[in-house]
Amino acid sequence: MKKKVLSMLLTAVVAGSLLAGCGGSSAAAPVQEAPAEEATEAAAEETEEKEEVAEEAAEETAEEAGEEAAEEEKPSATVGDGSAGDIKVWVADAVVDFTAKEIEKFFEANPDYAGYKVTVEAVGEGDAAGNMITDVEAGADIYAFPQDQIARLVAAGALETVNPDVLDAVKSENDEGSIKAATVGSELYAYPLTSDNGYFLYYDKSVVSDPSSLETILADCEAAGKSFYMEINSGWYQTAFFFATGCDLSYETDNDGNFTKANVTYASENGLNALKAMIGLNESKAFQNGSAIGEATNLAAIVDGTWDSSAAQEVFGDNYACAKLPTFKDASGKEYQMSGFGGFKLLGVKPQTEEDKLAVCDALAYYLAGGEVQIDRYKEVGWGPSNIEAQNSEDVKSDAALTALAEQLTYTIPQGQYPGDYWTLATSLGDSVRNGELSSSSSDDELMDALSKFQESCESYVQ
C-alpha cells in the first residue's frame, strides 16, 4: 500500500511540473521560431531540468510520506519462537496487547501446541474482511471481522467452518443472535466474539411505568410532559418497525461485493402495518426524532446504544433504567415485538493446507472466543460478550445497558451488506413521515404507493 501511495505521489509531482512548463508562455508576445535542430536541443535541456526538479521534489515527498507512515504504524505483538511455524492474527488496535497476553496463556495451558510464532497485528474488523477478500493467501490465519462481511468471506474461500469437535459447544455457549450472525446456509463459519452493537431502550423509571409497551411509554411521557426519542428517518433504527411485522430487507452479493439479489417485502400488508406504527409514533405529542442522548431535552425515554450508557446514567441519575425495545399494536390489536439490526464481532479461521496448523488455529480461536476470555475482554475494553455464561457473570449483569441489549439482540436480524444509497432512501421515507406527507390521514393506497416506490428503488440497486 505504501508503494502504491508513493507511486501516486511521484506521478503527481512529475505531472504537475510538466503541466507548469506547458502553460507558462500562453500569454507572452510571439516568439520567433528556432530551427528544428536548435528547438529539439532546447526542449531536451528543458525536459532534463524539469525531471531533475521533479526527482528532487519526489524525494522530499517520499521522505515525508515515510515519516508519516512511521508515525501511523500500527501496534503489533509476537508470541512464541516459531520452531513449528508461523500464525498471523488480526484484531482491532484496542485489543492487540490483550490478545497477545491471552495467547501466551493459551500456550502455557496447551504445551502440545507450543512452538508456533504468533504475530498479533492491529487490523480493524472492516479492514480485515476487505484484505482477506482481496488476497486470502496473504491474509491472517485468524482474524476478527463484522458479521455483515461473512457471506463475502465464505464466497472468497477465506473462512474454514468451525471445528466439528467444538461445534455443539460453540452453539450452546453463545447467544442465538451471534450464532445466526456466524452462520451461512446451514454451516457455522466463525466463532462469536461479541454481542454488543445494536439499540434498545433507556428510560426514566419515575416516568415510564411499563417499558415493554410503546403505547404505554408514549401515554406516560405525554402525561408527564416528557419526550420519547427515536430516529425514525434512519435506515438503521427504522427497521425496528418493519422487521417486527415480518418484512424482509436484505441483499445477496457476489465475491466482488456486487449486489446480485434483493429480498424486499416492504410493499405488503406487513409493511403497511409497520409504516402506520411509525406514523402513530410521529404523531404523538411526546415524540422527538433523534438517537443521541447528548442532544435530547426534557427526556423520559430514548432508543439508543451502549455507546451512550454513561450519558444516560448522567441524565437519569437514580431513575436510570434500560430494557429491550417495546412492543406495538396494529389497528386490529395484534402485537409486534420491535426488532431491527444487530451487530456482532466474529472470529474466523482461514483454511489451512497443514492439518497441524489448522488444529492449532481452531483451538486458539475457540479459546480467544471463549467465555472466560470474553469476560476479561469486557473488563479490559468494555466489549459485550456473546457467551451466555459471560453475559450472566456478575460483572456483565451489573451493566444494565449490556443486559438490555443482549435481550434485544434475540429479536434482531444481523446487519448484512447494503447499498450506500439505501441509507439515503430510508431517510427520505422517514422524512415523508416526519413532514406529514405520510400521515394518519393518508389512505392505504397512498401509503402502499410510497412503500412500492421505496421497494422498487431498493431492488434497483441489484446489478
N, C-alpha and C positions, 0 to 999 in steps of 0.2 A: 504494500500500500504506500509506503514511504517513497519507493522508487517511482511509483506512478505519479504521486504528487510532485516530486522533484522534476520528473519529465515534463509535466504540465507547466511548471514554473519556468523551466528553461525555454520551452516553446513560446510561452507568453512573452518572455523577455526579448527573444530574438525577433518575434513577430512585431512587437512594439517598436523596436529600434528601426526595423526595416520600414514600417509604416511612417515613422517620424521622418526618415530620409526621403521618402517618396513625396511627401506633401509640402516640403519646405519652400519651393520656388514657384508655387502656383500663381502667386500674386506679383511676382517680380517682373521687371522690364524684359522685353525679348532678349534672348541671348544668341549671339552668333554661333552657328553650328560649327563644331570642330570636325576635322577629317575623321573618318570612321576609325582609323587605327588609333589616333590620339584619344578619341572618345572611349574606345574599348579599354585602353590602359588606365585612363582616369577612372572609369567605372570600376575596374578591378581594384585599384588602390582604395577607392572609397568603400567598396564592399569589405576589403580586408580590415579597414579601420573600424567599420561598424561591427564586424564579427569580433574584433578584439574587445570593443566596448561591451558587446553582448555577453562575451565569455566572462569578463570581469564582474558584470552585474549578476550573471547567473551564479558565479562562485559565491558572491556575497549572499545572494538569496538562498543558496543551498546551505551555507553556514547557519543562517538564521533559522531555516527550516529544521536543520539538525538540532539546533539548540532548543527550539520549541518542542520537537519530538522527544528529546531527552527529558524536558520538563514534564511532558504529559505521559511519560512511560508508566504503564500500569504495574501495580504491585504483583508479585508472584512469590511462591514459596516452594521448596523442594524437600521431599521426604524419601529416605531410602538410598541405597548405594548403587542400584542399577545392575547388580550382578545377574539378575534374572530377566531384565528387560525394562522398558520404559512405559509409563502410563501418563497420559496427559488429562488433566481435569480443568474444566472451565466453570467458574462460578462468579457471582457478582463481586465487585470490589469490596463491599462491606463484610463479606464472609470469607475472604481469602485466608487470613490468618486463622480464623476459627476452623475452617475446613482442614487446613494443614495439621492443626493440633488434633483434630478428630481422626485423621488418617494415621497419625503416629499411634494413637490409642488402639486403632484397629489392628495395626501390625503387631503391637505388643500383645494383644489378646489372641492374635492368629499368626503365630510364628511360622506356620506352614506356608503362608502366603508371602513371607518376607523375601527381600532380595530385589523387589521392583523399585525403581526410582520413580516416584510420583511427583510430577510438576503441576502445581496448582497455579493457574493463571486467571487474572481478572478479565473476564469477558461477560458483559451483561447478557441477560437471558435472550433479549431480542436479537442482539448481535450474534450470539452463539448459534441460534437457529439459522440465521441468514448465512453465516460462514459454513455451517455444516452442509446446507443445501447446495452451496456453491462448489464446495470441494470436500467430499466426505472423507477421502483418504487422508487429507492434511488436517482434518478436524480432530477435536478432542475424543478421547476414548470414553470419557464420562462427562456429561455436561448438563447444566440446568437450562431450562427453556420455558417459555409461557405456553399454556395449553392451546392457544389459538394456532400454534405452528405445528401441532403434532401430525396432522394429515399430510402436510407437505414433507415433513421429515420422514414419515413412513414411505411415501411415494419415492423419495430420493434414496431410499435404502440406507438411511442414517440411523435407524433405530433397530436394536435387537429386541425381540419380545422378552418380557420379564421371565427370569429363570423359573422353569416349571417347578423346581424344588421348593420355591418360596411363594409361588403364585397364590395359593389359597391364603397364606398368611398375610400377604400384601392386601388382598381383597378384604379380609376380615378386620385388619388392623386400621384401615383408613376409612374416612367417611365416604358416603355414597357419591357426593358431588365430585370429589377428587378422583375416584375410581372411574366415573363416567368420563372425566376430562382426560384420563390416561388411556382410554380405550378407543380403538379404531376397529370398526366391524365387531368381531367377537373376541379380538385379541387385546390383551393388556400390554402396551408397549413402553410404559415408563413407570417409575416409582414416584408416587405422590410425595411432594416435599412440603407444600403449604396449602392452606385453605384460608386465605386472608384478603382476597380482593373482591369486593362486592359492596352492596349497600343494604342498609337496614334502618331501623327507626331509633332515633334519640328523642327522648321526651321528658317533659316536666311532670313528675308523678303527682304533684299537688294540683295539676290542672287536668291531666288525662286520666280518666277513671278506668278505661279498658283499652289498652293499646292494640288489642287483637282485631278491632273493627274500625275500618276507615270512617264509617258513618258516625260511630260514637266519638272518635277523635275529633272530627270536624264539629260535631254538636258541642263537645266540651270546650273546644277552642272558641267557637262563636259565643258561647255563654260567658266565657271569661274575657272576651275581647282580646284574645291572643291569636297568634299566627301559626299556621301549619305550612311548612316549606317543602316543595318538591320541584325538581326541574323537568317539567313535562315537555319542554321543547328540546330535550337532549335525547339523541338516539340511544344512549346508554340507559338512562333512567326510564324512558318512555316504554321500553319493552316490559316493564313490570306489569303493565295492564294487558298488553297483547299476548304475552306468553302465558299469563294467568288464565285467559279464556281458551287457550289451546291453539293460538295462531302460531304459524311457523315463519321464521325469517332466517334462513341460513343459505350458505353458498358452498359449492364444491369447487376445488381448484386443481389444476394440473401441477406438475413438478416445478414449473416456472412461475407459479403463483397466479396464472391466468384463471379467471373465473369461468368455469365450464358449465355450471348448472346453478339455477336459483330456485330455492324452495320457499315460496312466499304465499301465504294464505290470508293476508290482511283483508282482502275484498271478500268477506264472508260474514255469516251471522256472528261468528266468534269475534271477528274484527269490529263489527258494528257494536257489540256489547262493550268491548274494550274502549272504543272511541267515546261512547256515551258516558262511560265511567270517568274518563279524562275530562270530558266536558262538565260533568257534575262536580268534580273536584274544582275545576277552574271557576265555576260559578258560586262556590262557597265564599262568603264574605271573610272567612278566616284564611283563605288560601293566598299564598305568595309564591311566585315562581323563583326557585333558586335551590342550590345544594351546598352552599358554603356557609358554615355556621358563623364565620367571622364577619359576614356581610348581612346576617339576619338581624331583624329588630323585633321586639315585642314577641319573642319566640316561646312557643309551648311544645312544638314537635317539628322534626325535620328528618327527611330521608337523606342520609349521608353515609360516609365510610369511616373506617378505623383511623384514617389519617387525621380526622378531626376530633378524636376522642378527648384529647386534652382540652381543646377549646370548648367542647360540650360540657365537660365537667366544670369548667370555669363559669360558664353561662348559667347552668342549672344548679350548681352548688349541691346542697344536701338533697335536692329533689331530682338529681341526675339519675336517669334510668335508660335502659336500652331494651329493645325487643326485635323480633323478626318483623318483617313488613306485615301490615294488617290484611284482612280480607275485605272484599267489597261485594255488593249485591247488584244484580241487574234488575230490570223493571219487573221481572216475574218473581223476584225474591231469591233466585239462585245465587249461591255464594261462591266466590272465587278467591283463592289464595294468591296474593300478589307475588309475582315471580321476578324475572329479569335476568341479567347477565351475572355470571360468576367467574372469578378469575383464580387460577391455581398455578403454582410453580411446580414443575415436574423435573425429575432427574432421569436422563436417558443414558443408555449404554450403546456405543457403536458396535455393529457386527465385527467380529474378530476372526482372523484366519487361524490363530493359535488357540487351541482349546484351553490350555493352562491360563493364558492371559485373560480369556473370556471369563473363566471361573473366578479369577481374582476381581475383575471389573464388576461382575454381577454381585459378588459378596460385598465388595466395597460400597457399591451403590445402595444395596439393601441396608447396609449399616448406616450410611450417611442419611438415609431417608427414614431411619428407624425412630421409634418413639422417644427414647432417651436423648438422642441427638436433637430431635425436634424441640424438646423441652429446653435443652441447653441453648439451642439457636434462638429460641424465643427470648430467653433471658439475656442473651448477648446482643441481639439486634431487633427483637420485637416481632419477628415473623410468626404469623399464626399457624399452628400445627394442623396438618390433615389427619394425623394419627389420633384415633379416638381416645386411647388411653392418655395421650399427652393433653388432649383437649380437656380431659376430666381431672388433670392434675390440679393441685391447689393453686399453683402459680397462674395457670391459664384460666381456671374457673373464676379466679378473683378479678379477671379482666372482663368486665361486663360487655364491652364492645365486641370482643372476640367471641364471647359466648353467644351473643345475639346473631352475629354474622354466621357462625357455624350452623346455627339452626336455620337461618335464611338460605344458606347455600344448598340445603337439601331440596329447596324448591326452585332453584335456578337452573339455567342452561349455560354450560361453559361457553364463553365467548369464542367464536371462531374468527375466520378472516372475513372482512367486509370491505367493499369498495370505498375509497375515500369519499366519494360523492354521497354515499348512503347517509353519512352523518349530517350533511347539509340538507338532504332531502327530509330526514327525520325532524330536523329543526324547523323546516318550513311547515311540516304537518302540525307540529306543536304550536307554532306561531299562529296558524289558522284558528286554533282553539283559543289561544291567548287573546287575539284581537277580536274575537267574536264572529269571525267569518263562518266558523262552525260552532253552533250553539245548540241549546236545548230547543230552540225554535226551528232548527233545521229539520227538514223531512228526512226520513230514512233514505230516500232516493238521493238526496243531496249528500248525505254522509257517505253513502255507498259509492257515489261518484268520486268523492275525494279519496276514498280508500282504493278504488280501482286505479286511479291515476298514480297514486303512491306505489301500488304494487307493480304496475306496468313500468314505472321508472326503475324500480328495484330490479326487475327482470331484464331491463335493457342493458345492464352492466355486463351481462354474460357475453363472452366473445364467441 
